[in-house]
Amino acid sequence: MTREALIARVHEVVAEPIPLPGSGQTAERHQRLFDVGREDLSLARLVEAHWDAVAILAESGREPERGALYGVWAAEASDKVLRMEGGFLSGKKPFCSGAGIVDRALVTAKEPEARLLDVDLRGCDRRVCFDDSAWKASAFAETKTSEATFDAVPVKNSHVVGETGFYLARPGFWHGACGPAACWAGGAAGLVQWALEQERHDPHTLAHLGAMSAAVWSMQAVLRSAGAEIDAAWEDVEAAQIRALAVRHVIEQACTDVLRRLARAYGPHPLAMDEAIGRRYQELDLYVRQSHAERDLEALGRLLRKVKVT
């Protein structure tokens, strides 16, 4: 998919409304994210961020701008800090997906206090610069993940979303963390769909095919269950964190198993000779690294121990 085709498809997809987390239809929300991931993972990266931004704005009591495409730029690095001071936003922000594509971005600033800002990027060409030269991977090249430099971008009180610390403290942070996992699962399902269409019927290939199909079924079951739990206990932040960490771990492990089995079953040919499958494989392998692996598992263990003790 060319960049132009990708952008057009993103706008088509987000034009259709999606249930908000906790709306009573969260399982449907997860299924929609799964379906977008199954279609294309670059598409999913941009669509999931837009839908997450819409949910964040709703949680703060705000409405998104009609027709605008949103991103969420919340990655942090110790040597790249955004400051909001004297009515201006300055500094650097890493891992800004959709740079030059999205119209608005929800951006986290750390100094002098943790705030979330709704920044209109249109008309800020001279004050917001993007550098994607550090991105060396061919995976997700079209999503334009860049480092953004903000040079005294004017901000008003109306641009501030929520109270100090709102972005991380709200229940929706953890409900939203299930969104990328739904996209991962959909990406794995796309690989399995390709495998189902192949004409190899030897016992080893069929065994891997059965295991991969079971993994996709289990991921969809987890997403449905998580959706129902979110609807039943929207405001329980502790339960939301435990759930999100568990969901992301289970789906990351299942996706990793699909990646491993696909390569073992079909060898290097589709990864090297089939552009679409090779790209999907690389993008899924990179996308699941949004999971923080053992760091998240340690956090999950500590939370479970705390719940048991109290």
N, C-alpha and C positions, 0 to 999 in steps of 0.2 A: 504494500500500500504506500503510495507516494504521500509526502507531507500534506499536499493539497487535498488529496482524497481522505486522508486521516482526519484533517480538521473538519471537512464537510461532514464526515460520518459522525464525529463527536457531536456536532451541533444537531444532527438528526436524532441521535440517541437521547441527549439531555433535554430535547424539546418535549419528550414524554415524561410526565410527572412520575415520581417514585415515592413509595411510602417512607415516611420519616422513621427513624429508630424509635421504638416504644409506641408506635401508632396503633398497635394491634395487628399490624401486617409486616412485622420485621422479617419474618421468614420469606415473604414475597420480595422484600428488599434484597435479602441475601441471594435469592434466586436470580433476580435481575442482574446483580453484580456477577454472579456465576456465569450467566448467559453472555454477558459482554466479554468476560475473560475467555470464554470458549470461542467467541468470534475472533478476537484479536487482543493480544496483551498490551500492545502500545495504545490501542483504543481504550482498554480498561484502565490503564494508568491515568489517563486524562479524565475519563468519565467518572471514575471513583473519586478523584480529587474534587471535581465539581460538585458531585452529589454530597460529599462530605462537607464541603463549604456551605451548601444550602442547609444541611442539618445543623451545622454550628450556628449559622445565623438565626435559624428558627429557635434554637435553644436559648439564644440571647434575646429573643423577642423581636428580631429584625427580619425584614423581607429582602431577598436578593433582587438585584436589578434585573428586570425582565429582559431576556435576550442576551444577557452578558454571560460569558464563559469565565468560570472561577477556577483558581488554583488555591492550594493550601501550602504555604512555604513556612514550615515549622522546624526544619532540621537545625540543629545547633552544633557549633564547633567552637572550641575554646579560643581559637585565634581569629574567629570571624564573628563579630558581635554587632548587633544593631542597637543604636541608641535613639531614643525619642526625647529630644530636649529642645526647649525654646520654640516649640511649634514646628520642628523639623525632624526628619528621620534620616539618619546617616549610618553608614557601615556596610558590612558585607553579610550575605546570606548564602550558605551552600545548598546544593541539591534542590534547585528551583526547577521543578518539572513544568513544562509548558511555557518556558521563557520565550517571549515573542509570539506566543499563541494565545494565552489567556488574556482576557480583558481586565480582570480584577484578581487580586490575590489577598487571602487572609494571611498576614505576615506576623510572626512572633518577634517582639523586641525584648531584649533582656535587661537593658539599662535605661534609666536608673531603676526600673522595676519591671516585672514581667507583665507585658500587655500584648493584646492581640489587636491588630489594625487591619481595617478594610481599605486596601490601597487600590485606587483606580490607576491602572498603568497606562491608559491612553492619554497621550499628551505629555507623558513624562520621559520622552525619548532622551532628553538632555540630562535628566537627573537620575535615571535608572539605566545602568549599562549591564549587559549580559556577556559572559565569557564561558563558552562551552568547550574550550580547548583542552580542559582536563579530562573530558569524557572520551576515553579511548575505545570503548567497546562498541561494536556494531549493533549490539542489542539496544533497543530503545533509542536509536539515533534520531528517529523522527520526533520524539517527544521533547527534544531540546532541553535536557537537564543541564542547567548552567549555574555558575556562581553569579549572583546579582550584587552589584554595587549601588547603594543608594547614596546620592550626593545631595543632602539638604532638601529632601522631598517634603513639601509642606504637608503637615497633618493638622487636622482640627479635632476638637473633642468628639465631633460626630463620626469620626473615623475609628474611634476606639470601640471595640466590641467587648462588652462585658466588663466586669470589675478586674482589679489586679489579680493575676493568677488564674483568670477564668478558663483559659484554654486547657490547662492540665487538670484543674480541680473539678470540672463539671462531669456528671455521670456519662454524658455522651462521648467523652474522650475514649472510654473503654468500649462502649457500644460501637463507636466508629472504627475501632481497631479491628473489628471482625470483618470490615468491608474489604480491605486488601486480601485477607485470607480467602474470602469468597471468590475474588478474582484469580488468586493462585489456583484454587480448585477448578475453576473454569478453564484455566490454561492447561491444566493436566488433562481435563476431559477432552479438550481439543486434540491432544496427542493420542489419547486412547481411541477417539473416533477415527483418526487416521489409521491406527493399527487395525481396527475392526474392518476397514475397507481393503486391507492387503490380502494377498492370495497365498500366504504361507501357512501351511497346516501341519507342520511337524510338531511332535509332542512338546518340545521345549518352548517353541513360540506360543503354542496354545496355553501352556501353563502360565507363561508370563502375561498373556492376554487376559486370562481369567483373573489373575491377581491384580492387574491394573484396573480392570473393570470393577472389581470389588472395592478397590481403594476409592474410586470415584463415587461409588454408592455410599461408602462410609462417610466421605466428606460432605455429601449432600445431606445425609442424615444428621451429622453434627451441626451443620448450618441451620437446618430446620429446628432442631432442638434448641440451639442457642437463640434463635429468633423468638421462640415461644417463651423462653426464660426472660429475655429482655422485656418483652411485653408484660410479663407478670410482675416484674420488680424493677421498673425503670430507674428509680432513685437510689437503689442500693449500690453505692460506689464500690464497696469492698467485694461484693459478689460479682459486680461487672468486671472488675480487674481480674479476679480469679478465672472467670469464664473466658474473657478475652485471651489471657495467656494460655489457657488450656486449648481453646479453639485454634489459636495460631500454631501451637506446638503440634497438635494432632494433624492439622492440614499440611504444615511444613513437612512433617515426616512422611505423610502419604504422597505428597508431590515428589519428594526426594526418591521415594520408592518407585514411582512411575518413571522418573527420569532414568534411574538405574536400570530398571527392567526393560524399558524401550531400547536402550542402547545394547543391552545384552541380547535381546530378542532379534533385533534387526541390524546390528552392527553399524559400521561407520557410514554406509551408503546414504541413508536418508539425511543424516546430519551434515554430510558434506555435499551431496548431490541434489537434495531437494531444498530449495531456498526457503520455502514457507515453513517446512518442518524444522530445518536447521535454525531458523530465526526464532520460532516459537520455543524450541528446546533451550536455546541460549537465554531468551528473555525470561522464561519460567525459572531457570536456574539462578538468574540474577535477581528476579523479583522476590523469590522466597527468602533472600538474604535480608529483607526488611525484618524478618524474624531475628531476634537477638540471641537465638540459640540458647546456650547454657546460661547466659546472663538472665534471660527471661525465666528459665526453669528455676534458677536460684531464687528469683523474686517470687515465683509461684510457690516454691517450697516454704519460703519465709511467711508468706501470707497464710498458707494452710496451717502452719505451725501456730501462728498467731490466733487464728480462728479456733483451733483446737484448745489452746491454752485458755482463751477467754470464754 
